[in-house]
Amino acid sequence: MDKHREELIENLSEEMIVAFRSLRPEHQHRSRFGHNFRGHKFGRSHIDLFSRLMKEKEGVSVKDIAESLHITPGAVSQLIDTAAKMGIVERQEDSKDRRSQRIKLTEKAVSRVVEFKKTFFERLSPKFVLLSDTEISELTRLLGKINQGDEKEEPSD
């Protein structure tokens, strides 16, 4: 990698770190899921789990959750155990594979997650006031490209 590209990537990573830190809730390492879950505290991984489950009404396998959250299946099981004890998620037998389970939000939890996400995005929106819709779309596309990480060779430009 040439020196110029290395500097560009270093500057980008520094800006991304500052930006992502500014998007975190006031609580430095824990995020509060709000009064909708009776004051229970959840870490970022739980919130990511709940968001993932909101997108899949028929439930998701532990393996798929682990892959999408970039954590081990064992870590997913711990997240699910905690949330299941609180009545937030439930396990269901997979109709296509009886050895597997599908994890989904309980009916009671769906409205709570919707309310949480609404509040979260209301608080987050002011951070993006300086960006146009086109810029937000482009930033989303570029970050998605980085997250894919499957580019085999460096671009020549």
C-alpha positions as CSV (number, residue, x, y, z in Angstrom):
1,M,0.0,0.0,0.0
2,D,1.4,3.4,-0.9
3,K,1.9,6.1,1.7
4,H,-0.8,8.4,0.4
5,R,-3.5,5.6,0.6
6,E,-2.2,4.7,4.0
7,E,-2.7,8.3,5.2
8,L,-6.2,8.5,3.6
9,I,-7.3,5.3,5.4
10,E,-5.8,6.5,8.7
11,N,-7.6,9.8,8.5
12,L,-10.9,8.1,7.5
13,S,-10.6,5.7,10.5
14,E,-9.9,8.5,12.9
15,E,-13.0,10.4,11.6
16,M,-15.1,7.2,11.8
17,I,-14.1,6.7,15.4
18,V,-15.0,10.2,16.4
19,A,-18.3,10.0,14.5
20,F,-19.3,6.6,16.0
21,R,-18.4,7.8,19.5
22,S,-20.7,10.8,19.1
23,L,-23.5,8.5,18.1
24,R,-23.3,6.5,21.3
25,P,-25.8,7.1,24.1
26,E,-24.7,9.1,27.1
27,H,-24.0,5.9,29.0
28,Q,-20.5,5.1,27.8
29,H,-20.5,1.3,27.6
30,R,-24.1,0.4,28.2
31,S,-27.3,1.4,26.4
32,R,-30.6,1.6,28.2
33,F,-33.5,0.1,26.4
34,G,-35.8,2.6,28.1
35,H,-38.8,2.3,30.3
36,N,-40.4,0.0,27.8
37,F,-38.4,-2.8,29.4
38,R,-38.9,-1.8,33.0
39,G,-35.5,-0.2,33.3
40,H,-33.5,-3.3,32.4
41,K,-30.1,-2.4,31.0
42,F,-29.0,-4.0,27.7
43,G,-25.7,-3.8,26.0
44,R,-25.2,-3.0,22.4
45,S,-25.3,-6.7,21.4
46,H,-28.8,-7.1,22.9
47,I,-30.0,-4.1,21.0
48,D,-28.4,-5.4,17.8
49,L,-30.1,-8.8,18.4
50,F,-33.5,-7.1,18.9
51,S,-33.1,-5.0,15.7
52,R,-32.1,-8.1,13.8
53,L,-35.1,-10.0,15.1
54,M,-37.5,-7.2,14.2
55,K,-36.5,-7.7,10.5
56,E,-37.4,-11.4,10.6
57,K,-41.0,-12.1,11.6
58,E,-40.5,-15.9,11.2
59,G,-37.5,-15.9,13.5
60,V,-33.8,-16.4,12.9
61,S,-31.5,-19.3,13.7
62,V,-28.7,-18.9,16.2
63,K,-26.1,-19.5,13.5
64,D,-27.6,-16.7,11.3
65,I,-27.7,-14.3,14.2
66,A,-24.1,-15.0,15.1
67,E,-23.0,-14.4,11.5
68,S,-24.9,-11.1,11.2
69,L,-23.8,-9.8,14.6
70,H,-20.2,-11.1,14.1
71,I,-20.2,-12.9,17.4
72,T,-20.0,-16.6,18.4
73,P,-23.0,-18.8,18.6
74,G,-22.2,-19.3,22.3
75,A,-22.4,-15.5,22.8
76,V,-25.7,-15.4,20.9
77,S,-27.1,-18.2,23.2
78,Q,-26.2,-16.1,26.3
79,L,-27.9,-13.0,24.8
80,I,-31.0,-15.1,24.0
81,D,-31.0,-16.7,27.5
82,T,-31.1,-13.3,29.2
83,A,-33.7,-11.9,26.9
84,A,-35.9,-15.1,27.1
85,K,-35.9,-14.9,30.9
86,M,-37.4,-11.4,30.6
87,G,-40.0,-12.6,28.1
88,I,-38.5,-10.6,25.2
89,V,-37.6,-13.4,22.9
90,E,-38.8,-16.9,22.4
91,R,-37.4,-20.1,20.9
92,Q,-39.4,-22.1,18.4
93,E,-38.7,-25.4,16.7
94,D,-37.6,-24.8,13.1
95,S,-40.3,-26.5,10.9
96,K,-37.7,-27.3,8.2
97,D,-35.0,-28.7,10.6
98,R,-36.2,-30.1,14.0
99,R,-32.6,-30.0,15.3
100,S,-32.6,-26.2,15.0
101,Q,-34.5,-23.5,16.7
102,R,-35.7,-20.1,15.4
103,I,-35.5,-17.1,17.7
104,K,-38.1,-14.4,17.5
105,L,-39.3,-11.5,19.5
106,T,-42.4,-12.1,21.7
107,E,-45.5,-10.2,20.7
108,K,-45.2,-8.2,23.8
109,A,-41.6,-7.2,22.9
110,V,-42.3,-6.1,19.3
111,S,-44.2,-2.9,20.3
112,R,-41.5,-2.1,22.9
113,V,-38.7,-2.5,20.3
114,V,-40.6,-0.3,17.9
115,E,-41.0,2.4,20.5
116,F,-37.3,2.1,21.5
117,K,-36.2,2.5,17.9
118,K,-38.5,5.5,17.4
119,T,-37.0,7.2,20.4
120,F,-33.4,6.2,19.4
121,F,-33.8,7.6,15.9
122,E,-35.4,10.8,17.2
123,R,-32.3,11.4,19.3
124,L,-30.0,10.3,16.5
125,S,-31.5,12.4,13.7
126,P,-30.0,15.8,14.8
127,K,-26.5,14.3,14.3
128,F,-27.2,14.1,10.6
129,V,-28.7,17.5,10.0
130,L,-25.7,18.7,7.9
131,L,-26.1,15.8,5.5
132,S,-28.5,15.7,2.6
133,D,-30.5,12.5,1.9
134,T,-28.2,11.8,-1.0
135,E,-25.1,12.1,1.2
136,I,-26.7,9.8,3.8
137,S,-27.5,7.3,1.1
138,E,-23.9,7.5,-0.2
139,L,-22.4,7.2,3.3
140,T,-24.6,4.1,3.9
141,R,-23.5,2.6,0.7
142,L,-19.8,3.2,1.3
143,L,-20.0,1.8,4.9
144,G,-21.8,-1.2,3.6
145,K,-19.1,-1.7,1.1
146,I,-16.4,-1.5,3.8
147,N,-18.4,-3.9,6.0
148,Q,-18.6,-6.5,3.3
149,G,-14.9,-6.7,3.3
150,D,-14.9,-9.1,0.4
151,E,-12.9,-7.1,-2.1
152,K,-9.9,-9.2,-3.1
153,E,-7.7,-6.5,-4.5
154,E,-7.0,-2.9,-3.9
155,P,-8.5,-0.4,-6.3
156,S,-5.9,1.3,-8.6
157,D,-7.2,4.8,-8.3
